[in-house]
Amino acid sequence: MDNIKRDLEKIGFSKNEADVYLALLQLGSGTAGQVAKMTSVKRTTTYNVLRDLMAKGLATGVMRQEECVYIVEAPERLSSLLHLQYQEVKQRRRLADQLIMRLQVFHNVGAHKPVIRYIESVNGLRSMQREYENLEEDVLQIVGMDTLRQLYDPVDQPEHGETISRSGRRIRTIVVSAKPVSYPDEWNIEVVRIPPDLLDVKGEMTVCGDRLLLFSYTSGMIAVEICSKTIADTARATLEMSWRWAKEWEGKQNALNQE
């Protein structure tokens, strides 16, 4: 009997429905009180379950001497019930397919909206750096170093460079500075320096994976992070072009200095 109850539950019966339905099958017909005595279901709950079975076409109710007697339908009715349920599922599936196309419009709008964060203060920068230390993608950036040094000198805070270098990522930095700039060799950072009279930069643009960081160093440390693959890829293409230009310029300057 327990196996039958479990199988009924597998095809959609609740536990109470399985108990009441089996009791009614054994009785053939009976009142709610008679059915409740054969089950562990409370009498008040039995009334509700019997109404549910009637709604599914598995039982009917007949008034006899001012009391409702419930008559069970033949077990074959289960096949008709499952067929109706199957048709309802097919109809819901067709409706879902139509809705998916309509809902996709809203999903596309939301999915492509960039996630934007604001960062302020040196502490905010350090917190962001710790987050970027755990990323795996390469880093490409341009930094207005002279302006940055008035607020914060990266060489004085070596933890960030050392942690990133251990990750094995490629780090390339276009440094805009009037003074020579060097990082410790163990940081493994490729650097090309451009003088500020050639390229005036007082902030920073950094790309890492699908993230773009934009810093302003002129009135305290303020930054915006934009998380968007499309925007990050566009910025990366711009920085790649700038990197090639800066390397060519640096090469020409070195050649002139050797003459």
N, C-alpha and C positions, 0 to 999 in steps of 0.2 A: 504493500500500500504506500509506503514511504517513497518507493521508486516512482510510482505513478504520480504522486504529488509533485515530486521534483521535475518529472517530465512535463507536467501541466504548467509548472512555473517557467520552464524553458520556452514554452510556446506562447507565453504572455500572461498567464494567470498570476494573480497575487497569491500569497500563502493562504489568506482567508478565502479567496475565491476557490482555490483548489480544495480546501477542506469542505466548504459548503457544497460545492458541485458534486464531490464524491458522496457526501452524505445524502444528497437529494437523489443521486442515481440509485443508491441502495434502497431508499424509501420509495422511489417512484413518484410519490407526491407526498406533501406534508406541509404543515404550518411552519412558521418561522421558529416557534418554540420547539417543535419536534426536531427540526434540523439542528437547532442550537444544542440540544441535548446530546446529539451524536458527535459534536465537535467541541473544540476548546474555544470557540468563538463566542463572544458575548451575544446575548439575544438582540440587544439594540444594534450591534454591528451586523448581525445576521440579516436584519431587514435591509440594510444598505447594500450588503453583498448580493442578496437575492434580487434587488432592483437592478444591480449592475449585470447580473447574469441574464435577466430578462431583456435588458438593453442590447445584449450581445446575441440574443435569439436562442439562448441555451435553456431557457425556462419560460413558462407562462404562469400567470396568476389568475385564479378563478375564485370568486366570492361564494362561500358556502356557509350558510347559517351565520351571516355577519362576520365571518372570518375568512381571510385570504388563504387559500390553499395553493401552493406552488407545485406545478407539474413540470418535471424535467423533460427535455427533448431527447431524442435518441442521440447517442454518441456521434453518429455520422454527421450531426449538425456542426461538429468541430471543423470538418472539412470546409463547409460553407463559410464559417466564421473566418478561417484562415485565408480563404480566397478573397473575402471582402477586405480583410486587413492588407493582403498583398496588393489589391487594387488601390487601396488608399495610399500605400507606400509609393506605388508607381506614380500616382497623381502628385504626391508631395515631391517626388524626385523631379518630375517635369517642372513643377512650380519652382523648385530650388534651382534648376538649371537656368530658368528664365531670370530668377532673382540674382544669380551669380553675375550674369552679364550686366545687370543694372547696378548692382552693388560694387562691381569692379571699378566703376567710374569714381566712386567715393574712395575706395581703397587706394587707387593710383594717386589721387591727390594727396592723401595723407601720407602714403609711403614715401613720396618723393619730397616731402617738406623737410628741409634741413633742420637738424637739432642745433640750437644756438645756446652757448653759455658765455657768461661774462666773468672775467677774472680781474681782481684788483689787488694791489699791494705786492711787495716782494714775497710775503708769506703765501699769497695766492699763487704766485709764479712757482714757488718751490713745491707746493702741493700738486700743481699741474705737472711739473717735471717728474715727480714720483710716479704719477699715473702713466706718463709717456715712457718711463723706464721699463714698464711691463709690457709694452707693445713690441711686436716683432718686425714691423715694416721699417724700411730705410727712411732716413731723415734727410730732407733737402731744405735749406733755409737761406735767407738773406737777413743780416743783422746790422743795424746801425750801432756799432760797438761803442763809439765815442759817447753817444747819448746814453747808452745803456750803462756804461761805467760810472756815470754820475749817480746812478741809483743802485747799481749792483754789478760787481765784477765776477763773472763766472769762474775765473781762475781762483778766486778766493774761496769758492765753494766747490771743491773738486768732486764731491760725492756723485753729482749728476753725471759728469763726463765719464768717470770711472765705471759707474754702473752700466751706462749705455755701451761703452767700449767692450765690456765683458760679454755683451749679448751677441757680438759679432756682426752687428748691422753696419751698413755703409752710411756714414754720416758726412755730408758735404755742407760747408758753410761759406757763403759769400759774405765776407766781413767788410763793412764800410767804415774805414778808420784812417785818420791822418798818421797814426803811429803803427809801427810793425806789430803784428799780433801773432802770438804763438800759443799753442796748447801743449801740454805734456805729451810726449810721444806715445805713452801708454793709452791715451784717450783714443787714438786711432781716428782722428778727425781730419778730413781733407779740407784745407782752407785756401781760399784765394782772396787777396785783399784788394779793395778798390778805394781810392782816396775820395773823400766827401766832395771835393771840388769837381769830380767827374760824375759822381752819383750821390745825390743828397738824400740819405735815408736816415730817419730819426725814429725808426720803429723796427719791426721784425715781421717777416712772413715765414712761417714754417709749415711744411707739409709732411705728414706721416700717415700712410695708409689712406683712409677716407676722411682724415681730419685736416682742417686748415686752421692755423693759429695766426691771428693778426694782433700785433702789439703796437702800442703807442708809448714812447718813453719821454714825451715832451712835457707832460703835466702829471707826473707820477706814473705809476705802472698800471696801465689799463689794457685789457686784452679781450678779444672775442674769439671763441672757438666755434667753428662751423663744422658740423659733422654731416658731410654729404659727399658721396663718391664723385658725382658730376662736378661739383664745385672744386673739390680737392684735385681732381684730375686736370681741370683747367688751370688751376694755380700751379700745379706741378709742371705742366707743359711750359708755362711762362718762366718758371724758375730754371728749368732745364735749358731753355734758350739763353737765359741770363748767365747760367753757369758756363756754357760754351763760350759766350762772348767774353766773360771775365777771364777765363783761362787763356783765350787768344790774346787779350789785352795784356795780361800778365807776361805771357811769353814774349810779346813784342818789347815790353819794358825791360825784361831781363836781357834781351838781345842788345838793346840800345846801351844798357849799362856796361856790357862787356866790350863794346867798341872802344 
